Amino acid sequence: MFVIFINDTALYADDSKIFGAVKCIYDCEVVQTTLSNMDEWTGYNIQFNTSKCKVLTVTRKKQPMHYDYTLKNMQLTCVAEENDLGTIGTSTLSWVKHINAIVAKAISYLVF
């Protein structure tokens, strides 16, 4: 699912997400193929801003599988946490940072 908004000069895919279960290198290649297919499908009409595209690996493994995903021949940045649509997602699916952010915001309102 992705939401598209129209700018005067171009179209951008906003808040697009790709999910895939990765257990081996073949699974990584499937995700990479999906990224490449999306890039090819969008063509020149819709553009992905590669500087804003990130990879968040969600796992509890101590040594997760690492793969250099690319989009438009640019390597995507790997992150340990991401603020997305008002929630803070982490690579371990922990809600601690999100809850702490909400509590800090509530305390700042109480102090005001």
Secondary structure, DSSP 8 states (H G I E B T S, - for coil): --EEEE-SS-EEEES-------SSHHHHHHHHHHHHHHHHHHTTTEE--TTT-EEE-----SS------EETTEE-EEESEEEETTEEEETT---HHHHHHHHHHHHHHHH-
